[in-house]
Amino acid sequence: MAAQNVMLRTEQEPLTGSEILGLRVSAMINSPIAQLGRRVRIHRLDTDNDEAWGTIMDLLAETDGLQMDFDDEGSVILQWEKPGDMDAVFDREEGGAAEAEEEAAPF
């Protein structure tokens, strides 16, 4: 069984440029420092092709509550606000009191 799993993993297609860039951007956004400051700078690398960069930037632009500022160096600064009361998820506790839980970032 383990040999079959190894064979399946080696036969998988490699990740596309958009997938690789998407994973890198997601990791940067979800980093603890970015989450605390609600801000992250995404640097465009030489290995990021135009199609992949455009695809990811379009996806980010469609995200509500996300501000994008492009600079002359080809990087983009993403900023977002803390979710308000209307964005919070409420769970009922045994005592009937409600506690707000912050939702994960939508991107």
Backbone atoms as SQL, in Angstrom:
CREATE TABLE atoms (id INTEGER PRIMARY KEY, chain TEXT, resi INTEGER, resn TEXT, atom TEXT, x REAL, y REAL, z REAL);
INSERT INTO atoms VALUES
  (1, 'A', 1, 'MET', 'N', 0.823, -1.191, 0.000),
  (2, 'A', 1, 'MET', 'CA', 0.000, 0.000, 0.000),
  (3, 'A', 1, 'MET', 'C', 0.867, 1.255, 0.000),
  (4, 'A', 2, 'ALA', 'N', 1.938, 1.245, 0.787),
  (5, 'A', 2, 'ALA', 'CA', 2.817, 2.411, 0.838),
  (6, 'A', 2, 'ALA', 'C', 3.482, 2.643, -0.509),
  (7, 'A', 3, 'ALA', 'N', 3.816, 1.571, -1.200),
  (8, 'A', 3, 'ALA', 'CA', 4.441, 1.706, -2.518),
  (9, 'A', 3, 'ALA', 'C', 3.479, 2.346, -3.508),
  (10, 'A', 4, 'GLN', 'N', 2.190, 2.025, -3.395),
  (11, 'A', 4, 'GLN', 'CA', 1.192, 2.630, -4.277),
  (12, 'A', 4, 'GLN', 'C', 1.090, 4.127, -4.033),
  (13, 'A', 5, 'ASN', 'N', 1.119, 4.539, -2.773),
  (14, 'A', 5, 'ASN', 'CA', 1.051, 5.965, -2.447),
  (15, 'A', 5, 'ASN', 'C', 2.247, 6.711, -3.005),
  (16, 'A', 6, 'VAL', 'N', 3.427, 6.108, -2.935),
  (17, 'A', 6, 'VAL', 'CA', 4.628, 6.738, -3.475),
  (18, 'A', 6, 'VAL', 'C', 4.499, 6.889, -4.978),
  (19, 'A', 7, 'MET', 'N', 3.986, 5.868, -5.642),
  (20, 'A', 7, 'MET', 'CA', 3.823, 5.927, -7.090),
  (21, 'A', 7, 'MET', 'C', 2.811, 6.998, -7.479),
  (22, 'A', 8, 'LEU', 'N', 1.728, 7.117, -6.738),
  (23, 'A', 8, 'LEU', 'CA', 0.725, 8.136, -7.040),
  (24, 'A', 8, 'LEU', 'C', 1.305, 9.531, -6.901),
  (25, 'A', 9, 'ARG', 'N', 2.113, 9.755, -5.901),
  (26, 'A', 9, 'ARG', 'CA', 2.697, 11.080, -5.691),
  (27, 'A', 9, 'ARG', 'C', 3.693, 11.440, -6.787),
  (28, 'A', 10, 'THR', 'N', 4.438, 10.474, -7.255),
  (29, 'A', 10, 'THR', 'CA', 5.414, 10.776, -8.298),
  (30, 'A', 10, 'THR', 'C', 4.752, 10.965, -9.650),
  (31, 'A', 11, 'GLU', 'N', 3.547, 10.420, -9.843),
  (32, 'A', 11, 'GLU', 'CA', 2.851, 10.545, -11.113),
  (33, 'A', 11, 'GLU', 'C', 1.997, 11.804, -11.192),
  (34, 'A', 12, 'GLN', 'N', 1.870, 12.536, -10.108),
  (35, 'A', 12, 'GLN', 'CA', 1.066, 13.753, -10.126),
  (36, 'A', 12, 'GLN', 'C', 1.721, 14.792, -11.012),
  (37, 'A', 13, 'GLU', 'N', 0.862, 15.615, -11.598),
  (38, 'A', 13, 'GLU', 'CA', 1.376, 16.698, -12.427),
  (39, 'A', 13, 'GLU', 'C', 1.988, 17.770, -11.536),
  (40, 'A', 14, 'PRO', 'N', 3.016, 18.433, -12.025),
  (41, 'A', 14, 'PRO', 'CA', 3.623, 19.510, -11.226),
  (42, 'A', 14, 'PRO', 'C', 2.653, 20.682, -11.089),
  (43, 'A', 15, 'LEU', 'N', 2.859, 21.474, -10.058),
  (44, 'A', 15, 'LEU', 'CA', 2.013, 22.645, -9.833),
  (45, 'A', 15, 'LEU', 'C', 2.240, 23.677, -10.928),
  (46, 'A', 16, 'THR', 'N', 1.172, 24.387, -11.271),
  (47, 'A', 16, 'THR', 'CA', 1.291, 25.460, -12.260),
  (48, 'A', 16, 'THR', 'C', 1.895, 26.690, -11.597),
  (49, 'A', 17, 'GLY', 'N', 2.289, 27.653, -12.405),
  (50, 'A', 17, 'GLY', 'CA', 2.839, 28.898, -11.872),
  (51, 'A', 17, 'GLY', 'C', 1.845, 29.623, -10.986),
  (52, 'A', 18, 'SER', 'N', 0.560, 29.600, -11.372),
  (53, 'A', 18, 'SER', 'CA', -0.477, 30.252, -10.563),
  (54, 'A', 18, 'SER', 'C', -0.644, 29.564, -9.220),
  (55, 'A', 19, 'GLU', 'N', -0.573, 28.229, -9.212),
  (56, 'A', 19, 'GLU', 'CA', -0.716, 27.489, -7.964),
  (57, 'A', 19, 'GLU', 'C', 0.458, 27.752, -7.029),
  (58, 'A', 20, 'ILE', 'N', 1.648, 27.772, -7.573),
  (59, 'A', 20, 'ILE', 'CA', 2.839, 28.040, -6.755),
  (60, 'A', 20, 'ILE', 'C', 2.773, 29.445, -6.170),
  (61, 'A', 21, 'LEU', 'N', 2.445, 30.427, -7.009),
  (62, 'A', 21, 'LEU', 'CA', 2.335, 31.806, -6.537),
  (63, 'A', 21, 'LEU', 'C', 1.207, 31.935, -5.523),
  (64, 'A', 22, 'GLY', 'N', 0.085, 31.278, -5.772),
  (65, 'A', 22, 'GLY', 'CA', -1.037, 31.316, -4.837),
  (66, 'A', 22, 'GLY', 'C', -0.669, 30.777, -3.468),
  (67, 'A', 23, 'LEU', 'N', 0.096, 29.695, -3.440),
  (68, 'A', 23, 'LEU', 'CA', 0.542, 29.136, -2.162),
  (69, 'A', 23, 'LEU', 'C', 1.478, 30.092, -1.433),
  (70, 'A', 24, 'ARG', 'N', 2.368, 30.725, -2.187),
  (71, 'A', 24, 'ARG', 'CA', 3.310, 31.674, -1.573),
  (72, 'A', 24, 'ARG', 'C', 2.569, 32.881, -1.004),
  (73, 'A', 25, 'VAL', 'N', 1.625, 33.420, -1.782),
  (74, 'A', 25, 'VAL', 'CA', 0.850, 34.578, -1.326),
  (75, 'A', 25, 'VAL', 'C', 0.011, 34.205, -0.111),
  (76, 'A', 26, 'SER', 'N', -0.613, 33.043, -0.145),
  (77, 'A', 26, 'SER', 'CA', -1.423, 32.587, 0.984),
  (78, 'A', 26, 'SER', 'C', -0.586, 32.455, 2.250),
  (79, 'A', 27, 'ALA', 'N', 0.603, 31.897, 2.127),
  (80, 'A', 27, 'ALA', 'CA', 1.486, 31.757, 3.291),
  (81, 'A', 27, 'ALA', 'C', 1.887, 33.120, 3.837),
  (82, 'A', 28, 'MET', 'N', 2.145, 34.075, 2.950),
  (83, 'A', 28, 'MET', 'CA', 2.529, 35.416, 3.401),
  (84, 'A', 28, 'MET', 'C', 1.364, 36.102, 4.116),
  (85, 'A', 29, 'ILE', 'N', 0.158, 35.977, 3.565),
  (86, 'A', 29, 'ILE', 'CA', -1.021, 36.599, 4.171),
  (87, 'A', 29, 'ILE', 'C', -1.319, 35.980, 5.529),
  (88, 'A', 30, 'ASN', 'N', -1.169, 34.677, 5.639),
  (89, 'A', 30, 'ASN', 'CA', -1.507, 33.975, 6.874),
  (90, 'A', 30, 'ASN', 'C', -0.391, 33.967, 7.908),
  (91, 'A', 31, 'SER', 'N', 0.726, 34.619, 7.627),
  (92, 'A', 31, 'SER', 'CA', 1.805, 34.661, 8.609),
  (93, 'A', 31, 'SER', 'C', 1.348, 35.449, 9.838),
  (94, 'A', 32, 'PRO', 'N', 1.835, 35.091, 11.022),
  (95, 'A', 32, 'PRO', 'CA', 1.408, 35.782, 12.243),
  (96, 'A', 32, 'PRO', 'C', 1.653, 37.291, 12.212),
  (97, 'A', 33, 'ILE', 'N', 2.771, 37.715, 11.677),
  (98, 'A', 33, 'ILE', 'CA', 3.070, 39.156, 11.640),
  (99, 'A', 33, 'ILE', 'C', 2.082, 39.882, 10.739),
  (100, 'A', 34, 'ALA', 'N', 1.775, 39.294, 9.576),
  (101, 'A', 34, 'ALA', 'CA', 0.806, 39.917, 8.667),
  (102, 'A', 34, 'ALA', 'C', -0.573, 39.962, 9.306),
  (103, 'A', 35, 'GLN', 'N', -0.958, 38.921, 10.008),
  (104, 'A', 35, 'GLN', 'CA', -2.273, 38.894, 10.640),
  (105, 'A', 35, 'GLN', 'C', -2.376, 39.916, 11.768),
  (106, 'A', 36, 'LEU', 'N', -1.307, 40.087, 12.534),
  (107, 'A', 36, 'LEU', 'CA', -1.330, 41.083, 13.608),
  (108, 'A', 36, 'LEU', 'C', -1.420, 42.503, 13.058),
  (109, 'A', 37, 'GLY', 'N', -0.660, 42.782, 12.020),
  (110, 'A', 37, 'GLY', 'CA', -0.637, 44.126, 11.443),
  (111, 'A', 37, 'GLY', 'C', -1.689, 44.356, 10.381),
  (112, 'A', 38, 'ARG', 'N', -2.369, 43.264, 9.964),
  (113, 'A', 38, 'ARG', 'CA', -3.366, 43.326, 8.897),
  (114, 'A', 38, 'ARG', 'C', -2.792, 43.982, 7.645),
  (115, 'A', 39, 'ARG', 'N', -1.553, 43.605, 7.325),
  (116, 'A', 39, 'ARG', 'CA', -0.846, 44.203, 6.192),
  (117, 'A', 39, 'ARG', 'C', 0.282, 43.267, 5.776),
  (118, 'A', 40, 'VAL', 'N', 0.487, 43.161, 4.454),
  (119, 'A', 40, 'VAL', 'CA', 1.583, 42.344, 3.940),
  (120, 'A', 40, 'VAL', 'C', 2.018, 42.899, 2.587),
  (121, 'A', 41, 'ARG', 'N', 3.320, 42.820, 2.332),
  (122, 'A', 41, 'ARG', 'CA', 3.861, 43.219, 1.028),
  (123, 'A', 41, 'ARG', 'C', 4.194, 41.939, 0.266),
  (124, 'A', 42, 'ILE', 'N', 3.615, 41.818, -0.921),
  (125, 'A', 42, 'ILE', 'CA', 3.870, 40.674, -1.784),
  (126, 'A', 42, 'ILE', 'C', 4.853, 41.119, -2.857),
  (127, 'A', 43, 'HIS', 'N', 6.035, 40.531, -2.848),
  (128, 'A', 43, 'HIS', 'CA', 7.055, 40.864, -3.841),
  (129, 'A', 43, 'HIS', 'C', 6.876, 39.975, -5.062),
  (130, 'A', 44, 'ARG', 'N', 6.975, 40.571, -6.220),
  (131, 'A', 44, 'ARG', 'CA', 6.941, 39.781, -7.446),
  (132, 'A', 44, 'ARG', 'C', 8.357, 39.290, -7.727),
  (133, 'A', 45, 'LEU', 'N', 8.493, 37.978, -7.838),
  (134, 'A', 45, 'LEU', 'CA', 9.791, 37.377, -8.102),
  (135, 'A', 45, 'LEU', 'C', 10.029, 37.270, -9.603),
  (136, 'A', 46, 'ASP', 'N', 11.273, 37.114, -9.979),
  (137, 'A', 46, 'ASP', 'CA', 11.618, 36.941, -11.388),
  (138, 'A', 46, 'ASP', 'C', 10.996, 35.675, -11.967),
  (139, 'A', 47, 'THR', 'N', 10.730, 34.697, -11.113),
  (140, 'A', 47, 'THR', 'CA', 10.159, 33.427, -11.572),
  (141, 'A', 47, 'THR', 'C', 8.645, 33.487, -11.731),
  (142, 'A', 48, 'ASP', 'N', 7.994, 34.568, -11.281),
  (143, 'A', 48, 'ASP', 'CA', 6.541, 34.719, -11.418),
  (144, 'A', 48, 'ASP', 'C', 6.227, 35.213, -12.826),
  (145, 'A', 49, 'ASN', 'N', 5.562, 34.367, -13.627),
  (146, 'A', 49, 'ASN', 'CA', 5.248, 34.803, -14.982),
  (147, 'A', 49, 'ASN', 'C', 4.053, 35.763, -14.973),
  (148, 'A', 50, 'ASP', 'N', 3.874, 36.480, -16.062),
  (149, 'A', 50, 'ASP', 'CA', 2.833, 37.507, -16.148),
  (150, 'A', 50, 'ASP', 'C', 1.438, 36.930, -15.954),
  (151, 'A', 51, 'GLU', 'N', 1.184, 35.762, -16.536),
  (152, 'A', 51, 'GLU', 'CA', -0.144, 35.157, -16.436),
  (153, 'A', 51, 'GLU', 'C', -0.476, 34.783, -14.988),
  (154, 'A', 52, 'ALA', 'N', 0.460, 34.150, -14.302),
  (155, 'A', 52, 'ALA', 'CA', 0.242, 33.746, -12.912),
  (156, 'A', 52, 'ALA', 'C', 0.044, 34.971, -12.026),
  (157, 'A', 53, 'TRP', 'N', 0.886, 35.990, -12.198),
  (158, 'A', 53, 'TRP', 'CA', 0.779, 37.206, -11.393),
  (159, 'A', 53, 'TRP', 'C', -0.577, 37.870, -11.623),
  (160, 'A', 54, 'GLY', 'N', -0.985, 37.989, -12.887),
  (161, 'A', 54, 'GLY', 'CA', -2.267, 38.607, -13.211),
  (162, 'A', 54, 'GLY', 'C', -3.445, 37.839, -12.636),
  (163, 'A', 55, 'THR', 'N', -3.384, 36.518, -12.705),
  (164, 'A', 55, 'THR', 'CA', -4.456, 35.680, -12.165),
  (165, 'A', 55, 'THR', 'C', -4.609, 35.880, -10.663),
  (166, 'A', 56, 'ILE', 'N', -3.509, 35.853, -9.937),
  (167, 'A', 56, 'ILE', 'CA', -3.562, 36.003, -8.479),
  (168, 'A', 56, 'ILE', 'C', -3.989, 37.419, -8.101),
  (169, 'A', 57, 'MET', 'N', -3.503, 38.426, -8.808),
  (170, 'A', 57, 'MET', 'CA', -3.900, 39.808, -8.515),
  (171, 'A', 57, 'MET', 'C', -5.393, 40.007, -8.779),
  (172, 'A', 58, 'ASP', 'N', -5.930, 39.373, -9.822),
  (173, 'A', 58, 'ASP', 'CA', -7.367, 39.456, -10.100),
  (174, 'A', 58, 'ASP', 'C', -8.175, 38.803, -8.985),
  (175, 'A', 59, 'LEU', 'N', -7.716, 37.653, -8.502),
  (176, 'A', 59, 'LEU', 'CA', -8.410, 36.982, -7.399),
  (177, 'A', 59, 'LEU', 'C', -8.401, 37.841, -6.135),
  (178, 'A', 60, 'LEU', 'N', -7.267, 38.451, -5.852),
  (179, 'A', 60, 'LEU', 'CA', -7.177, 39.311, -4.671),
  (180, 'A', 60, 'LEU', 'C', -8.060, 40.546, -4.829),
  (181, 'A', 61, 'ALA', 'N', -8.124, 41.101, -6.036),
  (182, 'A', 61, 'ALA', 'CA', -8.928, 42.302, -6.277),
  (183, 'A', 61, 'ALA', 'C', -10.414, 42.027, -6.066),
  (184, 'A', 62, 'GLU', 'N', -10.850, 40.791, -6.264),
  (185, 'A', 62, 'GLU', 'CA', -12.252, 40.426, -6.077),
  (186, 'A', 62, 'GLU', 'C', -12.616, 40.215, -4.607),
  (187, 'A', 63, 'THR', 'N', -11.633, 40.189, -3.730),
  (188, 'A', 63, 'THR', 'CA', -11.867, 39.924, -2.312),
  (189, 'A', 63, 'THR', 'C', -12.372, 41.177, -1.614),
  (190, 'A', 64, 'ASP', 'N', -13.538, 41.065, -0.976),
  (191, 'A', 64, 'ASP', 'CA', -14.111, 42.196, -0.245),
  (192, 'A', 64, 'ASP', 'C', -13.248, 42.550, 0.958),
  (193, 'A', 65, 'GLY', 'N', -13.121, 43.847, 1.223),
  (194, 'A', 65, 'GLY', 'CA', -12.410, 44.320, 2.402),
  (195, 'A', 65, 'GLY', 'C', -10.902, 44.307, 2.273),
  (196, 'A', 66, 'LEU', 'N', -10.394, 44.096, 1.079),
  (197, 'A', 66, 'LEU', 'CA', -8.952, 44.036, 0.859),
  (198, 'A', 66, 'LEU', 'C', -8.525, 45.222, 0.010),
  (199, 'A', 67, 'GLN', 'N', -7.577, 45.996, 0.522),
  (200, 'A', 67, 'GLN', 'CA', -7.045, 47.152, -0.210),
  (201, 'A', 67, 'GLN', 'C', -5.712, 46.756, -0.817),
  (202, 'A', 68, 'MET', 'N', -5.536, 47.068, -2.105),
  (203, 'A', 68, 'MET', 'CA', -4.305, 46.724, -2.816),
  (204, 'A', 68, 'MET', 'C', -3.631, 48.001, -3.287),
  (205, 'A', 69, 'ASP', 'N', -2.354, 48.171, -2.924),
  (206, 'A', 69, 'ASP', 'CA', -1.560, 49.320, -3.363),
  (207, 'A', 69, 'ASP', 'C', -0.331, 48.796, -4.091),
  (208, 'A', 70, 'PHE', 'N', -0.227, 49.115, -5.384),
  (209, 'A', 70, 'PHE', 'CA', 0.908, 48.674, -6.194),
  (210, 'A', 70, 'PHE', 'C', 2.003, 49.722, -6.123),
  (211, 'A', 71, 'ASP', 'N', 3.257, 49.270, -6.072),
  (212, 'A', 71, 'ASP', 'CA', 4.372, 50.218, -6.078),
  (213, 'A', 71, 'ASP', 'C', 5.174, 50.073, -7.370),
  (214, 'A', 72, 'ASP', 'N', 6.148, 50.943, -7.555),
  (215, 'A', 72, 'ASP', 'CA', 6.933, 50.976, -8.788),
  (216, 'A', 72, 'ASP', 'C', 7.863, 49.780, -8.942),
  (217, 'A', 73, 'GLU', 'N', 8.131, 49.082, -7.859),
  (218, 'A', 73, 'GLU', 'CA', 9.050, 47.944, -7.895),
  (219, 'A', 73, 'GLU', 'C', 8.370, 46.653, -8.332),
  (220, 'A', 74, 'GLY', 'N', 7.066, 46.700, -8.582),
  (221, 'A', 74, 'GLY', 'CA', 6.339, 45.504, -8.983),
  (222, 'A', 74, 'GLY', 'C', 5.734, 44.743, -7.826),
  (223, 'A', 75, 'SER', 'N', 5.821, 45.278, -6.630),
  (224, 'A', 75, 'SER', 'CA', 5.235, 44.640, -5.456),
  (225, 'A', 75, 'SER', 'C', 3.843, 45.208, -5.212),
  (226, 'A', 76, 'VAL', 'N', 3.093, 44.525, -4.382),
  (227, 'A', 76, 'VAL', 'CA', 1.775, 45.007, -3.993),
  (228, 'A', 76, 'VAL', 'C', 1.663, 44.903, -2.474),
  (229, 'A', 77, 'ILE', 'N', 1.080, 45.938, -1.871),
  (230, 'A', 77, 'ILE', 'CA', 0.832, 45.933, -0.432),
  (231, 'A', 77, 'ILE', 'C', -0.649, 45.649, -0.233),
  (232, 'A', 78, 'LEU', 'N', -0.938, 44.609, 0.524),
  (233, 'A', 78, 'LEU', 'CA', -2.313, 44.252, 0.844),
  (234, 'A', 78, 'LEU', 'C', -2.603, 44.696, 2.264),
  (235, 'A', 79, 'GLN', 'N', -3.753, 45.338, 2.458),
  (236, 'A', 79, 'GLN', 'CA', -4.181, 45.765, 3.787),
  (237, 'A', 79, 'GLN', 'C', -5.647, 45.396, 3.955),
  (238, 'A', 80, 'TRP', 'N', -6.020, 45.042, 5.164),
  (239, 'A', 80, 'TRP', 'CA', -7.404, 44.711, 5.448),
  (240, 'A', 80, 'TRP', 'C', -7.740, 45.162, 6.852),
  (241, 'A', 81, 'GLU', 'N', -9.001, 45.412, 7.076),
  (242, 'A', 81, 'GLU', 'CA', -9.484, 45.866, 8.373),
  (243, 'A', 81, 'GLU', 'C', -9.887, 44.667, 9.225),
  (244, 'A', 82, 'LYS', 'N', -9.897, 44.886, 10.519),
  (245, 'A', 82, 'LYS', 'CA', -10.379, 43.867, 11.437),
  (246, 'A', 82, 'LYS', 'C', -11.863, 43.672, 11.163),
  (247, 'A', 83, 'PRO', 'N', -12.329, 42.419, 11.124),
  (248, 'A', 83, 'PRO', 'CA', -13.755, 42.193, 10.884),
  (249, 'A', 83, 'PRO', 'C', -14.603, 42.887, 11.947),
  (250, 'A', 84, 'GLY', 'N', -15.674, 43.510, 11.513),
  (251, 'A', 84, 'GLY', 'CA', -16.570, 44.193, 12.440),
  (252, 'A', 84, 'GLY', 'C', -17.519, 43.214, 13.106),
  (253, 'A', 85, 'ASP', 'N', -18.425, 43.748, 13.916),
  (254, 'A', 85, 'ASP', 'CA', -19.388, 42.909, 14.621),
  (255, 'A', 85, 'ASP', 'C', -20.282, 42.137, 13.659),
  (256, 'A', 86, 'MET', 'N', -20.574, 42.727, 12.517),
  (257, 'A', 86, 'MET', 'CA', -21.446, 42.069, 11.550),
  (258, 'A', 86, 'MET', 'C', -20.741, 40.895, 10.868),
  (259, 'A', 87, 'ASP', 'N', -19.421, 40.865, 10.885),
  (260, 'A', 87, 'ASP', 'CA', -18.652, 39.802, 10.250),
  (261, 'A', 87, 'ASP', 'C', -18.340, 38.655, 11.207),
  (262, 'A', 88, 'ALA', 'N', -18.649, 38.819, 12.487),
  (263, 'A', 88, 'ALA', 'CA', -18.300, 37.818, 13.488),
  (264, 'A', 88, 'ALA', 'C', -19.295, 36.659, 13.462),
  (265, 'A', 89, 'VAL', 'N', -18.824, 35.494, 13.873),
  (266, 'A', 89, 'VAL', 'CA', -19.658, 34.312, 13.992),
  (267, 'A', 89, 'VAL', 'C', -19.963, 34.131, 15.466),
  (268, 'A', 90, 'PHE', 'N', -21.220, 33.862, 15.789),
  (269, 'A', 90, 'PHE', 'CA', -21.618, 33.721, 17.176),
  (270, 'A', 90, 'PHE', 'C', -21.959, 32.266, 17.478),
  (271, 'A', 91, 'ASP', 'N', -21.473, 31.771, 18.615),
  (272, 'A', 91, 'ASP', 'CA', -21.807, 30.446, 19.119),
  (273, 'A', 91, 'ASP', 'C', -22.536, 30.614, 20.435),
  (274, 'A', 92, 'ARG', 'N', -23.562, 29.834, 20.645),
  (275, 'A', 92, 'ARG', 'CA', -24.294, 29.866, 21.914),
  (276, 'A', 92, 'ARG', 'C', -23.621, 28.925, 22.902),
  (277, 'A', 93, 'GLU', 'N', -23.337, 29.424, 24.072),
  (278, 'A', 93, 'GLU', 'CA', -22.763, 28.611, 25.142),
  (279, 'A', 93, 'GLU', 'C', -23.908, 28.008, 25.947),
  (280, 'A', 94, 'GLU', 'N', -23.585, 27.077, 26.854),
  (281, 'A', 94, 'GLU', 'CA', -24.603, 26.425, 27.670),
  (282, 'A', 94, 'GLU', 'C', -25.385, 27.420, 28.504),
  (283, 'A', 95, 'GLY', 'N', -24.748, 28.463, 28.984),
  (284, 'A', 95, 'GLY', 'CA', -25.413, 29.454, 29.810),
  (285, 'A', 95, 'GLY', 'C', -26.261, 30.431, 29.014),
  (286, 'A', 96, 'GLY', 'N', -26.254, 30.336, 27.707),
  (287, 'A', 96, 'GLY', 'CA', -27.054, 31.224, 26.878),
  (288, 'A', 96, 'GLY', 'C', -26.302, 32.452, 26.401),
  (289, 'A', 97, 'ALA', 'N', -25.090, 32.672, 26.899),
  (290, 'A', 97, 'ALA', 'CA', -24.312, 33.836, 26.471),
  (291, 'A', 97, 'ALA', 'C', -23.690, 33.551, 25.107),
  (292, 'A', 98, 'ALA', 'N', -23.565, 34.575, 24.320),
  (293, 'A', 98, 'ALA', 'CA', -22.977, 34.418, 22.984),
  (294, 'A', 98, 'ALA', 'C', -21.564, 34.968, 22.988),
  (295, 'A', 99, 'GLU', 'N', -20.677, 34.250, 22.345),
  (296, 'A', 99, 'GLU', 'CA', -19.302, 34.712, 22.195),
  (297, 'A', 99, 'GLU', 'C', -19.006, 34.865, 20.716),
  (298, 'A', 100, 'ALA', 'N', -18.327, 35.934, 20.376),
  (299, 'A', 100, 'ALA', 'CA', -17.961, 36.165, 18.972),
  (300, 'A', 100, 'ALA', 'C', -16.630, 35.493, 18.686),
  (301, 'A', 101, 'GLU', 'N', -16.572, 34.827, 17.554),
  (302, 'A', 101, 'GLU', 'CA', -15.325, 34.228, 17.093),
  (303, 'A', 101, 'GLU', 'C', -14.974, 34.881, 15.774),
  (304, 'A', 102, 'GLU', 'N', -13.731, 35.266, 15.621),
  (305, 'A', 102, 'GLU', 'CA', -13.313, 35.868, 14.365),
  (306, 'A', 102, 'GLU', 'C', -13.216, 34.794, 13.301),
  (307, 'A', 103, 'GLU', 'N', -13.714, 35.136, 12.115),
  (308, 'A', 103, 'GLU', 'CA', -13.611, 34.220, 10.993),
  (309, 'A', 103, 'GLU', 'C', -12.202, 34.289, 10.419),
  (310, 'A', 104, 'ALA', 'N', -11.805, 33.227, 9.763),
  (311, 'A', 104, 'ALA', 'CA', -10.505, 33.217, 9.087),
  (312, 'A', 104, 'ALA', 'C', -10.546, 34.190, 7.920),
  (313, 'A', 105, 'ALA', 'N', -9.395, 34.694, 7.529),
  (314, 'A', 105, 'ALA', 'CA', -9.311, 35.617, 6.402),
  (315, 'A', 105, 'ALA', 'C', -9.896, 34.959, 5.156),
  (316, 'A', 106, 'PRO', 'N', -10.686, 35.692, 4.355),
  (317, 'A', 106, 'PRO', 'CA', -11.356, 35.096, 3.199),
  (318, 'A', 106, 'PRO', 'C', -10.437, 34.883, 2.011),
  (319, 'A', 107, 'PHE', 'N', -9.152, 35.067, 2.150),
  (320, 'A', 107, 'PHE', 'CA', -8.241, 34.901, 1.023),
  (321, 'A', 107, 'PHE', 'C', -7.088, 34.026, 1.392);
